[in-house]
Amino acid sequence: MSIKKISALILSLIVIASVLVLPVSAKKTDDAPYLGYEYDNESRSVAAPITYVHEKTVSYKDLGLETAISTPTDIMRRENVIYVLDSGNGRIIELNLDLTLKGVRDTFVDSEGQPVSFKGASGFTMSKEGIIYIADKENQRILGFDGNNTLVKTITKPETSLVGFDFEFDVDKIIINNQDLLYVTIASVNDGAFTFTQDGEFLHFFGKNTVTKTVDVILNFFKKKFLTREQLQKQMASTPISIANFDMDDKGFLYTIAATDKLQKSSAVRKLNFKSGNIFEVNGVVKDFGDLEYDRLWWNYNRFTNFTDVDVDDLGFIFLLDVGRNRVFQYSADGQLIGTFAGSGKKYGLLQSPVAIETAGTQVYVLESNGNIVEYKPTEYATYLREAFLDLDTSDPQKAINAWNKVLELNTNSLYPYYGLGMAYEKLGDYKTAMENFKLSNSKAEYSDAFREYRKQFIADNLWYLLAGVVVLAVVITVATKFIKKKINASSNAAYSVLENKYTFPIYTLTHPSDGFGQFKYRTYLPSWGISAIIVVVLFFTNVIQYFGTGYCFNDNTAADYSIFSTLLATVVLYVLFVVGNWAVCSLLDGNGKLKEIASVTAYSLIPYIVSQLICVVLSNFLAGSEGITLTIITAIGVIWSAMLIFVGLGAVNQYYAGKNFGTILLTFFAMIVLALMMFLFFSLIQQVLYFIRSIWDEYQLR
Amino acid sequence: MKKLFSLRKIVCLCLALLMTFSLFTVSAEPTVDAADNNTSGETALEGYELVAESKGTKMFADMSTGLFKLVTADGNVYNSVSDSMENDEITVGKNRMAYASQLIVDYAVVDGFGLGGLINTTNSGIGCMKTVEEIENGIRVEYDFSIIETVIPVEYVLVDGKLNASIITKDIKESKDSEILTINLLPGFSAASAQDTGYIFVPDGCGALINFNTGKEFNEYNKLVYGGELAMPTEDHHTDELGEIRMPVFGMCQPGKKAFLGNIIEGDGSAYISAMAGNDTFGQNVCSAKLSMRTVAEEKFNNANGQLVAFYRIGNAKYNLDKFTVQYTLLGADKSDYSALATAYREYLIGEMGVKQNDNIALINVDAYGALEVAANFLGFKYTKLIPMTSYEDLTEILGSLKDGGIDSLSFRYIGWQNDGITNKKQLKKNKLIGTLGGNKGWKNLQSYVEENSIEASYDADLLTYRKSTLNNSVSTAFNKKAVQYIRQRSTYTKSITIDPYYLLLQDKVVKNAESYLGSINKSVKNISLSTITNTLYSNFKDDKSYHRSDFPELTVKILKSYKDAGYEISGDNANAYTFPYLSRIYNAPTSSSSNSLFDSDVMFYQMALKGVISLTSAPRQTEDRIGDEYLKAVEVGSALLFNGIYENATEVRRLREQYLYSADYQLWKDTAVAQYKEYAPLYNSVKGKTIVSNSEVASNVMRTVFENGVTVTVNYNHEDVSLDTGTIKARSFEFTKGGTAQ
């Protein structure tokens, strides 16, 4: 027996003995000292079952190693073997999937038998042929060892002008793709990965952020100005980000993560295709990863998510290791959050300083900086949810329905099962059920599609009733028009038409603004505070109805967020500001309009706008999302009509010519801003005083 | 405003550890070799004199140092301090002295200037004088801490073969400028050395074991009995706090040799349980009880420079009982495992606390959730309204469909059936039915259904918490601010800004409201579930109405007694030990620990002590931290099963405090309930009212429990089948035998 064999035997005996003496730390039951949650579509955490629980933790003692694992930097799995890069000792530890020791590779030699050390290495990978490539950061080289621990490849800094400047070849992380190309990140060159052949030939950069064009930057600026809050939340990718770590799936997609600022959204996860296009970026909007909520402690307003490693499992699920909160995030291949697990602390299942993550089948392994390896297993909920996600694109909707119902049984809070059921029922042609489910999952676009199909079905089913209805409506309108015309014509020999009395005057001015508002000057009983007030009140309620009554496809509002003050501000306050502003400006500039006249003109002129908005509210309940242009056109007509009425009306009551009228209206807007500013100053002054009183009170209490 | 605070001179502390005992006394102490004391315990007792004897247990004391040893009839010796420190080459630093001492005192020096530093306790000259005198059945030792001019008297007496160690708190003399925070009583009692094998038991959640010398990094277990101080809420948590202590006990077992159970019989409302296992720097295994005299509050501010500054203040409420007593029950070789500890505690509960045996709850229990408050608006005006999740008649539907499934043994607890629904908006003073749940008519229908089908019903009332804070009705922190109980954001564990917090009612109001509520309870109610008051206690640090948590158990007991005297049966929820004599059921009995990495395994101690005495249910399936093991855990200890049930509007809870009800829609779990009922009922019925004799792990993740009537159940928690000498048990399944025959 050779010495090597004897030592191997002794080693294995030690291993067996130590396993017997030192059982791995295991707990009997599936309890977890952390909470499960998902995010809803407003980025709020919502309770969900826990997805993964602690299975076991092993330390070097549990493995039977004599030397403690020192600054481990990477973990990988090939088939049924887990490899740990024990960087501080310059060795590789091989483990079986149940976290028992398989072997230790600690003597590495070059072709001449001289020892080679890679202490301080920061990453490694293994080719199909079993060659382990080690990113030897300390010595600025990549070493390839065969199965006998003999050096077979060495890659050093490429002699190329591509990079364009002098840089350190401090190789950091390394992976190999299915075409046997090596992808390497360099700590000092952080805008992409170097690709090498296994023979050390430098090919090109990969995953480099395309430099954003100036035009795009300007465009983004305006987008940010005009987008809604929700849209803005989906932050634009306008700054280049570095690659901190990466992984590659079977299909050749490269998943990269970048270090993030503590307050920055964690939009730093990218899924790159072979052209380095980001799959997670759609129309310039990037998917968010990590925690979307902030710490609410005022002294510690922080986002904390800080990814350090990524792993894609065999089914395409993405695992991200967050060292900000020592948590693992799992996402579907499309970037939907499956769940999070672990956290910081000294409890089973919590982590203290995780370094890297790896998966094998359903199990997840986290490597900690003290050399401990922590294994997690999925719960029933995670198993069902993952299965259901895989069934999303299935051709068998019934199978998907079964899968999603299993998820629903365990979690009625989650939006995913409703979305999944919606998709399945849509495939089955049950659009009504699909719509209900899409509504529950808050999926507007999908709801809109299902709604269009449902409407089509409805019209086809009820064609004759609908046609009859249209005919009846046409007859009613014709008869009514004739009747009204007759009534108006009956008194046409009077000085003024029927409409030209005080109470129907707002209707008359709709089509006769110049004449109508002109009459204010000599029939002084026409302008009315009361009617104006009623119209403004109607405007207010139109706004309320719009908030709540707009069809689901077009309604981004949530009832809980409604604020009566913002509606007041957008209607009554704005109206008052405009009237007062115009009156003030015109009084200074020889305008003849009285406050009452200006108030009436403005109010009467708003009628087209109000009517257009009410029509939109009704129509929005019958239109699908893609047909929104109709609503825009109707709104535009209402706005232009109202604007025209205001312009003509103010000209008439102030007795201005067009140019001066235009000028005073512009000045009115300026006056409105000044007025608003004054109000703001007044309120903030009051607030300051209250704040001062409050702080004195607080201090008094604490003394 | 921030600047103002930086100029303040705030009351500050300096924390320090003080040893009762100087080095020379350690060395002067006679050593006892536990291994050969079976032949004669007396040989190692030089310098000690016999001071008391009770039921075969003798107490020997060193009248100059106050150290004592207990020698039981079977020859086991229990030392009042660690006796192996002399030969201990592992323990380093201050711990060497600490665990050879009878008291460890944490105190604060009130100096009024900034933050003080730590006082180095190893300075010579620190230490204390002791006056030892013999009293009836024991000794009284006065510990005089000259450095802080503080005298602490402690009595050690033998009663019924047990040791009662009492800090006489009313006789403690403190100086003006130092205040005692905690006193660790007998920290090294019967400490096990690095050579011993065994484990420490702590009552964390359901209970947990810490193996001796497990080599884990320094990690001391130190937890307040009955939960943290709610009147000093902390804002920054990074993990979920689980596994509150519900029973004021601890213990240490050296299987085959000896064991002891520590039981805080006076002052349990304000005590810590502390434990530490040996590791690379600590050669001892210890556990003890710690009296919490005062609490330190922390408040954080940003000063003028934007730096974070923490201020400390001692709460003005302090321990308010005359004594703090820990009873040590000494157990011999045949009773040296955790099952014996549970049995000893059960004997105490029945014999001394007067707990009546009454275990007869139905197997399937439904926690029905009634009305939910949601936000609504009318024409843009916001208001809140109650919507039904389970109306009075819906509940009969749920019960009916379970009955149709073949479940004969059924009961429910109704939460949110009155006033403001699931959580109190205003403090609960009078019982009112809810119109949206069906009002009087629906209620009557429910009552007649319950009567016809003889279903056991319990109705929940929360006498402690409410959401709408009114002036002067809630307890305050030491900084005189309302002690707001925030709901935590699940992602960050910090306060949620979208979910309303709640408040804790002032103690005197609690008494008042409990009284007025009692007079208003609907005639049909026979069993009232007082969930919060059976598992919550807190202090109040408001200047004029200060109240210390040590008094809260007495307040609770008074209320429970008044309800019991009025003829009600009372149900508790995850209940604290002092409520046991008044409860007929405990819902949601703890089934897991806090998963502290110091623990080596969880044990179902809570159930082992109470099964067969008080009706118990498991925790509800699928809530919070529990992941589907609840059923097997219930089977292991013969608990009834509990299901959260709602009838409609399940998706409404998503954004609310009730979001934990994510798996409560009864349609989704009723088949599971029926299946579990059919499988479990034969076993459950045969162990109803029967206590647990022993519980042990027979193979990895396979637990076996023996009940007093000989019924034995073996539960396999593994995801694989397991072969035992008695046959194969399927994965995640169980088998049981009645007097030797397999079922």
Boltz contact constraints between the chains, C-beta under 6 A:
constraints:
  - contact:
      token1: [A, 28]
      token2: [B, 601]
      max_distance: 6.0
  - contact:
      token1: [A, 28]
      token2: [B, 701]
      max_distance: 6.0
  - contact:
      token1: [A, 28]
      token2: [B, 717]
      max_distance: 6.0
  - contact:
      token1: [A, 29]
      token2: [B, 629]
      max_distance: 6.0
  - contact:
      token1: [A, 30]
      token2: [B, 627]
      max_distance: 6.0
  - contact:
      token1: [A, 30]
      token2: [B, 629]
      max_distance: 6.0
  - contact:
      token1: [A, 31]
      token2: [B, 592]
      max_distance: 6.0
  - contact:
      token1: [A, 31]
      token2: [B, 595]
      max_distance: 6.0
  - contact:
      token1: [A, 31]
      token2: [B, 625]
      max_distance: 6.0
  - contact:
      token1: [A, 32]
      token2: [B, 625]
      max_distance: 6.0
  - contact:
      token1: [A, 33]
      token2: [B, 239]
      max_distance: 6.0
  - contact:
      token1: [A, 33]
      token2: [B, 240]
      max_distance: 6.0
  - contact:
      token1: [A, 33]
      token2: [B, 595]
      max_distance: 6.0
  - contact:
      token1: [A, 34]
      token2: [B, 240]
      max_distance: 6.0
  - contact:
      token1: [A, 35]
      token2: [B, 240]
      max_distance: 6.0
  - contact:
      token1: [A, 35]
      token2: [B, 490]
      max_distance: 6.0
  - contact:
      token1: [A, 37]
      token2: [B, 490]
      max_distance: 6.0
  - contact:
      token1: [A, 37]
      token2: [B, 491]
      max_distance: 6.0
  - contact:
      token1: [A, 45]
      token2: [B, 489]
      max_distance: 6.0
  - contact:
      token1: [A, 45]
      token2: [B, 490]
      max_distance: 6.0
  - contact:
      token1: [A, 45]
      token2: [B, 491]
      max_distance: 6.0
  - contact:
      token1: [A, 46]
      token2: [B, 654]
      max_distance: 6.0
  - contact:
      token1: [A, 46]
      token2: [B, 659]
      max_distance: 6.0
  - contact:
      token1: [A, 47]
      token2: [B, 659]
      max_distance: 6.0
  - contact:
      token1: [A, 47]
      token2: [B, 660]
      max_distance: 6.0
  - contact:
      token1: [A, 47]
      token2: [B, 662]
      max_distance: 6.0
  - contact:
      token1: [A, 50]
      token2: [B, 627]
      max_distance: 6.0
  - contact:
      token1: [A, 291]
      token2: [B, 491]
      max_distance: 6.0
  - contact:
      token1: [A, 293]
      token2: [B, 489]
      max_distance: 6.0
  - contact:
      token1: [A, 293]
      token2: [B, 491]
      max_distance: 6.0
  - contact:
      token1: [A, 293]
      token2: [B, 492]
      max_distance: 6.0
  - contact:
      token1: [A, 295]
      token2: [B, 492]
      max_distance: 6.0
  - contact:
      token1: [A, 295]
      token2: [B, 494]
      max_distance: 6.0
  - contact:
      token1: [A, 296]
      token2: [B, 494]
      max_distance: 6.0
  - contact:
      token1: [A, 296]
      token2: [B, 495]
      max_distance: 6.0
  - contact:
      token1: [A, 296]
      token2: [B, 497]
      max_distance: 6.0
  - contact:
      token1: [A, 297]
      token2: [B, 235]
      max_distance: 6.0
  - contact:
      token1: [A, 297]
      token2: [B, 236]
      max_distance: 6.0
  - contact:
      token1: [A, 297]
      token2: [B, 494]
      max_distance: 6.0
  - contact:
      token1: [A, 299]
      token2: [B, 300]
      max_distance: 6.0
  - contact:
      token1: [A, 299]
      token2: [B, 302]
      max_distance: 6.0
  - contact:
      token1: [A, 299]
      token2: [B, 308]
      max_distance: 6.0
  - contact:
      token1: [A, 343]
      token2: [B, 239]
      max_distance: 6.0
  - contact:
      token1: [A, 344]
      token2: [B, 238]
      max_distance: 6.0
  - contact:
      token1: [A, 345]
      token2: [B, 239]
      max_distance: 6.0
  - contact:
      token1: [A, 346]
      token2: [B, 219]
      max_distance: 6.0
  - contact:
      token1: [A, 346]
      token2: [B, 597]
      max_distance: 6.0
  - contact:
      token1: [A, 347]
      token2: [B, 595]
      max_distance: 6.0
  - contact:
      token1: [A, 347]
      token2: [B, 596]
      max_distance: 6.0
  - contact:
      token1: [A, 347]
      token2: [B, 597]
      max_distance: 6.0
  - contact:
      token1: [A, 348]
      token2: [B, 595]
      max_distance: 6.0
  - contact:
      token1: [A, 348]
      token2: [B, 597]
      max_distance: 6.0
  - contact:
      token1: [A, 379]
      token2: [B, 627]
      max_distance: 6.0
  - contact:
      token1: [A, 380]
      token2: [B, 628]
      max_distance: 6.0
  - contact:
      token1: [A, 409]
      token2: [B, 668]
      max_distance: 6.0
  - contact:
      token1: [A, 410]
      token2: [B, 663]
      max_distance: 6.0
  - contact:
      token1: [A, 411]
      token2: [B, 662]
      max_distance: 6.0
  - contact:
      token1: [A, 412]
      token2: [B, 650]
      max_distance: 6.0
  - contact:
      token1: [A, 412]
      token2: [B, 651]
      max_distance: 6.0
  - contact:
      token1: [A, 412]
      token2: [B, 662]
      max_distance: 6.0
  - contact:
      token1: [A, 412]
      token2: [B, 665]
      max_distance: 6.0
  - contact:
      token1: [A, 413]
      token2: [B, 654]
      max_distance: 6.0
  - contact:
      token1: [A, 413]
      token2: [B, 659]
      max_distance: 6.0
  - contact:
      token1: [A, 413]
      token2: [B, 662]
      max_distance: 6.0
  - contact:
      token1: [A, 544]
      token2: [B, 379]
      max_distance: 6.0
  - contact:
      token1: [A, 544]
      token2: [B, 380]
      max_distance: 6.0
  - contact:
      token1: [A, 560]
      token2: [B, 375]
      max_distance: 6.0
  - contact:
      token1: [A, 562]
      token2: [B, 377]
      max_distance: 6.0
  - contact:
      token1: [A, 564]
      token2: [B, 380]
      max_distance: 6.0
  - contact:
      token1: [A, 695]
      token2: [B, 1]
      max_distance: 6.0
  - contact:
      token1: [A, 699]
      token2: [B, 4]
      max_distance: 6.0
  - contact:
      token1: [A, 701]
      token2: [B, 480]
      max_distance: 6.0
